[in-house]
Amino acid sequence: MKNKELKKVLTYMFLGIFGIVMLFPVIWMFFACFKTNNEIFGSLRILPQGWSMEAFVKGWKTTGTYTYAKYFINTFALVIPTTLLTLASCSLVAYGFARFDFPGNQFLFMILIATLMLPNAVIIIPRYALFNKLGWLDSYMTFFAPAAVGCYPFFVFMLVQFLRGLPRDLDESAYIDGCGPFQCFIQILLPLLKPALFSAGLFQFLWTWNDFFNTNIYINTVSKFPLSLALRVSIDVTSNIQWNQVMSMALVSILPLILLFFAAQKYFVEGIATTGMKG
């Protein structure tokens, strides 16, 4: 018993130290919000000399036309519809691959998985040209449209793996009761997909929220900027950068992600575990 208790204590100590190391950039960023530029670059001290909230106030107001309230609204207007459309489209595509034996099923699924290997740099130019012809540049349609048609093979694969672990007896029972394929999906399978959907939704929410590359290419108007571009602008437009203000807004911008993860971590872990085990 003593060996087991000692092993448990050592394990928790190791995990605690490892967690602190992983969180150190966030901890440093938090304390940097209360430092001056001289303190940030001229001292190795973690704790600031003062605890003024001035950096948060000035950082929120920005030096431009819009405050960070506008950028937060833009970010939610971009991220939430993209996430919901992704879940709706990818779950339907996954249902088709997992439950229907149609000609070319395996071949099409293989091609879908193969697209995971394509680097983003390969598809960015043809995608930009397509969106330009459709007149979608400088709008959120460049994010909504791919999400609405299931252009995220990773999530399709995740949901297919989960659906394959659900017994087909559920479908047959629903058909006997008079349900059609769509009713079976909505009433029977979709509620059981909740853990996998939470995981996919959390991933998509995080990735879209943090996406700088695609927003920088497709969004050009400042009034439509999400947080990822707003943080970059706050560095570009100021000759004498107040890094405590930049750090304070960076901290504020990641708070929704941290809160979301802790609120949904049960479903996130359950979805990842069940998706990994079933196949």
Secondary structure, DSSP 8 states (H G I E B T S, - for coil): -HHHHHHHHHHHHHHHHHHHHHHHHHHHHHHHTTS-HHHHHH---SS-S----HHHHHHHH-SSSS-HHHHHHHHHHHHHHHHHHHHHHHHHHHHHHHH---TTHHHHHHHHHHGGGS-HHHHHHHHHHHHHHHT-TTSTHHHHHHHHTT--HHHHHHHHHHHHTS-THHHHHHHHTT--HHHHIIIIIHHHTHHHHHHHHHHHHHHHHH--HHHHHH---GGG--HHHHHHHHHHS-SS--HHHHHHHHHHHHHHHHHHHHHHHHHHHHHHHHHHH--
